C-alpha cells in the first residue's frame, strides 16, 4: 500500500487512551489528523454512563477529528479482536498501534499476592501482546504499519516494590525488539517507548519540582514520529520525558576467561574486568551467541 502523507487520515489503535499518557497520545495524534480507535476499560463512569475513552473521543470530535471508543479490558483476548474489527469496519485499515494500557500492584516481592502479580502480567504483557499481534496481522497483509509499545525504565533497571510491573515492562521491551525483527521484511516497524510522566500511576511518588516538567503531553510528539509512515526506525528503545530523550540498549561487556568463576571473590573480580572491556550490542540473540562462541573457540 502507498505511504500516507504524515499522519493525516491514518488509522491508529491506542490502548489505555482514556487517561494519563494514553490520553495525551490520543489527543496529539488526532491533532495531527489521525483517526483513532481509543480503548480504555470502564472502571469508573459518569452519571451518563460514559467512561474515559468516551470523553477523549468527545474531545477529539469536538475539535473536528475522527475517533471511536472501545471499552474492553486488554487482558481479555477478545478485546484485541474487537479493536481490529472496529478499526476495519469503520475505516478499512490500520496504520499504527500504540499499546499504552498498563496496571501496577505495588508490593514488596515476598509479600506480593500471586493473583496481583498475575493480573499485572496479564494486562501489561498479554494485553500488550494480544493487541499488537492482532494489529500486526492486518499490517503485514498491508505491508505497512507502525507499532509503539509503551514500557518503562523499570523494565531496564528494576524498581523496588513494583517487581511485577518491572518484570512486565522488561518483557514488553524484549517483545518489541523481537517483533521488530519479524516485521521488518513486511514493512511493519516496532519501537519501544519508555516514558517518564506525571500520571495517575506516578503522581504520588513524583517530586514537586519535576511535576510540571513531566507533562504527559511532552512525550506525545515522539509517539507521533514513531507512528509516521515515513519513520524508518525499527527495534529502537527510547527513553523520553519533558524536553529530552535517550536511546537505550541491551549491552554485553568484554569477555574474560571463566576458569576461576567458581569462587565468589573471583567471580566479582571477573565481572569487574568484563565491565572494563568494550561494550557489545547485537541486533538479535543469535548474533550475540555466535560472537560469544567465536571468542571462546579462538
C-alpha positions as CSV (number, residue, x, y, z in Angstrom):
1,X,0.0,0.0,0.0
2,X,1.2,3.5,-0.6
3,X,2.5,5.5,2.3
4,X,0.3,8.2,3.8
5,X,1.4,11.8,3.9
6,X,2.3,12.2,7.6
7,X,-0.4,11.1,10.0
8,X,-3.4,12.7,8.2
9,X,-6.2,10.2,7.7
10,X,-4.1,7.3,9.2
11,X,-5.9,4.9,11.4
12,X,-4.4,4.2,14.8
13,X,-5.5,1.8,17.6
14,X,-4.4,3.0,21.0
15,X,-5.0,1.2,24.3
16,X,-5.2,2.9,27.6
17,X,-6.2,6.0,25.7
18,X,-8.6,7.4,28.2
19,X,-6.1,8.6,30.9
20,X,-2.6,9.9,31.5
21,X,-0.1,9.2,28.8
22,X,-2.6,7.3,26.6
23,X,-4.9,10.3,26.6
24,X,-2.1,12.7,25.8
25,X,-1.0,10.4,22.9
26,X,-4.6,10.2,21.5
27,X,-5.2,13.9,21.6
28,X,-1.9,14.7,19.9
29,X,-2.3,12.0,17.2
30,X,-5.8,13.3,16.5
31,X,-4.5,16.8,16.2
32,X,-2.1,15.6,13.5
33,X,-5.1,14.3,11.5
34,X,-5.1,10.6,12.6
35,X,-8.3,8.7,13.1
36,X,-8.4,6.8,16.3
37,X,-9.8,3.7,18.0
38,X,-9.5,4.8,21.6
39,X,-9.5,1.9,24.1
40,X,-9.9,2.2,27.8
41,X,-11.8,-0.1,30.2
42,X,-14.6,1.5,32.1
43,X,-13.6,1.1,35.7
44,X,-15.4,4.4,36.5
45,X,-18.2,6.0,34.5
46,X,-20.0,9.3,35.0
47,X,-23.7,9.8,35.5
48,X,-24.4,9.4,31.8
49,X,-22.6,6.0,31.8
50,X,-19.6,7.4,29.9
51,X,-16.0,6.4,30.7
52,X,-12.6,7.8,30.0
53,X,-12.4,6.6,26.4
54,X,-15.8,8.2,25.6
55,X,-14.6,11.6,27.0
56,X,-11.4,11.5,24.9
57,X,-13.4,10.6,21.8
58,X,-15.7,13.5,22.5
59,X,-12.8,15.9,22.9
60,X,-11.4,14.7,19.5
61,X,-14.7,15.0,17.8
62,X,-15.4,18.5,19.2
63,X,-12.0,19.6,17.8
64,X,-13.1,18.3,14.3
65,X,-11.3,14.9,14.4
66,X,-12.5,11.3,14.0
67,X,-12.5,8.7,16.7
68,X,-14.4,5.8,18.2
69,X,-14.3,4.4,21.7
70,X,-13.8,0.8,22.8
71,X,-14.2,-0.3,26.4
72,X,-12.7,-3.8,26.6
73,X,-10.1,-5.0,29.1
74,X,-6.9,-5.7,27.1
75,X,-6.3,-8.7,29.4
76,X,-9.3,-10.3,27.7
77,X,-8.2,-11.9,24.4
78,X,-11.4,-10.9,22.7
79,X,-10.6,-7.2,23.2
80,X,-7.8,-7.4,20.6
81,X,-10.2,-8.9,18.0
82,X,-12.9,-6.2,18.7
83,X,-10.3,-3.4,18.4
84,X,-9.2,-4.7,15.0
85,X,-12.8,-5.2,13.8
86,X,-13.8,-1.7,14.9
87,X,-11.0,-0.1,13.1
88,X,-11.6,-2.2,9.9
89,X,-15.3,-1.8,9.9
90,X,-15.1,2.0,10.5
91,X,-12.1,2.9,8.2
92,X,-11.0,-0.3,6.5
93,X,-7.3,-0.2,7.6
94,X,-4.9,0.0,10.5
95,X,-1.8,2.1,10.1
96,X,-0.4,2.1,13.6
97,X,-0.9,0.6,17.1
98,X,0.1,2.2,20.4
99,X,-0.2,0.0,23.5
100,X,-0.4,2.2,26.5
101,X,-2.7,0.3,28.8
102,X,-1.0,-0.9,32.0
103,X,-1.5,-1.5,35.7
104,X,0.7,-1.8,38.8
105,X,0.1,-3.5,42.1
106,X,2.9,-2.2,44.3
107,X,4.2,-4.6,47.0
108,X,7.4,-6.0,48.3
109,X,8.2,-9.0,46.2
110,X,8.0,-11.5,49.1
111,X,4.6,-10.1,50.1
112,X,3.0,-9.8,46.6
113,X,-0.2,-11.8,46.3
114,X,0.1,-14.3,43.4
115,X,-3.2,-13.1,42.0
116,X,-1.9,-9.4,41.9
117,X,1.3,-10.5,40.2
118,X,-0.7,-12.4,37.7
119,X,-3.0,-9.5,37.0
120,X,-0.1,-7.2,36.2
121,X,1.5,-9.7,33.8
122,X,-1.8,-10.5,32.2
123,X,-2.6,-6.8,31.5
124,X,0.8,-5.4,30.8
125,X,2.3,-8.4,28.9
126,X,-0.5,-10.4,27.4
127,X,-2.7,-7.4,26.9
128,X,0.1,-5.6,25.0
129,X,1.0,-8.7,23.0
130,X,-2.6,-9.6,22.1
131,X,-3.4,-6.2,20.7
132,X,-0.1,-5.7,19.0
133,X,-0.4,-9.2,17.4
134,X,-3.9,-8.6,16.1
135,X,-3.0,-5.3,14.6
136,X,0.3,-6.7,13.2
137,X,-1.6,-9.4,11.3
138,X,-3.5,-6.6,9.4
139,X,-0.4,-4.5,8.9
140,X,1.6,-7.5,7.5
141,X,-1.1,-8.0,4.9
142,X,-1.0,-4.3,4.0
143,X,2.9,-4.5,4.0
144,X,3.0,-1.4,6.1
145,X,2.5,-0.5,9.7
146,X,3.9,1.1,12.8
147,X,3.7,-0.4,16.4
148,X,4.7,1.6,19.5
149,X,4.9,-0.5,22.7
150,X,4.9,1.6,25.9
151,X,7.2,0.1,28.5
152,X,9.2,1.6,31.4
153,X,12.7,2.1,32.6
154,X,11.6,-0.2,35.5
155,X,11.9,-2.9,32.9
156,X,15.5,-1.9,32.2
157,X,16.8,-1.2,35.7
158,X,14.3,-2.8,38.1
159,X,12.4,-0.9,40.8
160,X,11.7,-1.8,44.4
161,X,8.2,-2.5,45.5
162,X,6.9,-3.0,41.9
163,X,8.6,-6.2,40.9
164,X,5.5,-7.4,38.9
165,X,5.4,-4.1,37.0
166,X,9.1,-4.1,36.3
167,X,9.1,-7.7,35.1
168,X,6.1,-7.0,32.8
169,X,7.8,-4.0,31.3
170,X,11.1,-5.9,30.8
171,X,9.0,-8.4,28.9
172,X,7.5,-5.7,26.7
173,X,10.9,-4.4,25.8
174,X,12.1,-7.9,24.7
175,X,8.8,-8.4,22.9
176,X,9.2,-5.2,21.0
177,X,12.8,-6.0,19.9
178,X,11.6,-9.5,18.7
179,X,8.5,-8.2,16.9
180,X,10.7,-5.6,15.2
181,X,12.9,-8.3,13.7
182,X,9.9,-10.3,12.4
183,X,8.1,-7.3,10.9
184,X,10.9,-5.6,9.1
185,X,10.5,-7.6,5.8
186,X,6.8,-6.7,5.7
187,X,7.2,-3.0,6.3
188,X,5.9,-3.3,9.9
189,X,8.2,-1.4,12.2
190,X,8.1,-1.8,16.0
191,X,9.7,0.5,18.6
192,X,9.5,0.7,22.4
193,X,8.9,3.9,24.3
194,X,10.0,4.3,28.0
195,X,8.3,7.5,29.2
196,X,8.6,9.5,32.4
197,X,5.5,11.4,33.1
198,X,3.2,12.6,35.9
199,X,0.2,10.3,35.6
200,X,-2.4,8.7,37.9
201,X,0.1,5.8,38.4
202,X,3.1,8.0,39.2
203,X,1.6,11.1,40.9
204,X,2.1,10.1,44.5
205,X,5.8,9.5,44.0
206,X,6.6,12.4,41.7
207,X,8.7,15.1,43.3
208,X,7.1,18.6,43.2
209,X,10.0,20.2,41.3
210,X,9.5,17.7,38.4
211,X,5.7,17.6,38.3
212,X,5.3,20.3,35.6
213,X,8.3,19.2,33.6
214,X,6.9,15.6,33.4
215,X,3.8,16.6,31.5
216,X,2.5,13.6,29.6
217,X,1.9,15.8,26.6
218,X,5.7,16.3,26.2
219,X,6.1,12.7,25.2
220,X,3.3,12.6,22.6
221,X,5.4,14.1,19.7
222,X,7.8,11.1,20.0
223,X,4.8,8.7,19.6
224,X,3.6,10.7,16.6
225,X,7.0,10.5,15.0
226,X,7.2,6.7,15.6
227,X,3.7,6.3,14.1
228,X,4.5,8.3,11.0
229,X,4.7,6.1,7.9
230,X,7.9,7.9,6.9
231,X,9.6,6.7,10.1
232,X,12.3,4.1,9.3
233,X,13.2,3.4,12.9
234,X,12.8,-0.2,13.9
235,X,13.7,-2.0,17.1
236,X,14.6,1.2,19.0
237,X,14.2,1.6,22.7
238,X,13.6,5.2,23.6
239,X,13.5,6.9,27.0
240,X,11.5,10.2,26.7
241,X,10.3,12.9,29.1
242,X,9.9,16.6,29.2
243,X,12.4,18.3,26.8
244,X,14.7,15.3,26.3
245,X,15.1,11.7,25.2
246,X,17.7,9.0,25.4
247,X,18.4,5.9,23.3
248,X,18.5,2.8,25.4
249,X,20.0,-0.6,24.6
250,X,20.9,-4.0,25.8
251,X,24.7,-4.4,26.4
252,X,27.1,-7.2,27.0
253,X,30.6,-6.1,28.1
254,X,34.0,-7.7,27.4
255,X,34.6,-11.4,27.5
256,X,37.0,-12.7,30.2
257,X,38.2,-16.3,31.0
258,X,35.9,-18.0,33.5
259,X,38.3,-20.6,34.9
260,X,38.2,-19.0,38.4
261,X,34.5,-18.2,38.4
262,X,33.7,-20.9,41.0
263,X,34.7,-18.6,43.9
264,X,32.6,-15.6,44.9
265,X,35.6,-13.2,45.2
266,X,37.0,-14.3,41.9
267,X,33.6,-14.0,40.1
268,X,33.2,-10.5,41.4
269,X,36.7,-9.6,40.1
270,X,35.9,-11.2,36.7
271,X,32.8,-9.2,36.3
272,X,34.7,-6.0,37.1
273,X,37.2,-6.9,34.4
274,X,34.4,-7.6,31.9
275,X,32.9,-4.2,32.6
276,X,36.2,-2.6,31.8
277,X,36.1,-4.1,28.3
278,X,34.3,-3.0,25.2
279,X,30.5,-2.8,25.1
280,X,28.9,-5.2,22.6
281,X,25.4,-4.6,21.2
282,X,23.7,-7.2,19.0
283,X,20.7,-7.0,16.6
284,X,19.4,-10.3,17.9
285,X,20.3,-13.0,20.4
286,X,21.7,-15.4,17.7
287,X,24.3,-12.8,16.8
288,X,25.3,-12.5,20.4
289,X,25.6,-16.2,20.7
290,X,27.7,-16.5,17.6
291,X,30.1,-13.7,18.7
292,X,30.5,-15.3,22.1
293,X,31.1,-18.8,20.7
294,X,33.6,-17.4,18.2
295,X,35.6,-15.8,21.0
296,X,35.5,-19.0,23.1
297,X,36.8,-21.0,20.1
298,X,39.9,-18.9,19.5
